[in-house]
């Protein structure tokens, strides 16, 4: 699945505006990951949560329990107002047996479980609401 190394082929881009810089690029260290945006990154950046969900859900190359998938879906659902589903997704990422390093909007590499815990805390504080978006750069 995903390794904890940082292969040269991983696309490292910054992204703007995702709540407190927690959304991830989610190319998630998969050396075989295609260059296209399969984790809803572009749609999340543009505030198109429904499109982000569709992009992620329609990609059968991403495992259902992939931490990057779970976190980005959680962000999209939290923004759409479905806190219960977002919580389930963040908890699944937090409790996932696979630990991977994921890139945040600020270009930091953070353990997926830690990122999921941060997302849960933000959800509890209501920081995924429309007015809570903050530009990362």
Secondary structure, 3 states (H helix, E strand, C coil): CCCCCCCCCCCCCCCCCCHHHCCECCCCCCCCCCCCCCCCHHHHHCCCHHHHHHHHHCCCCCCCCCHHHHHHHHHHHHHCCCHHHHHHHHHHHHHCCCCCEEEECCCCEEEHHHHHHHHHHHHHHCCCCHHHCCCCC
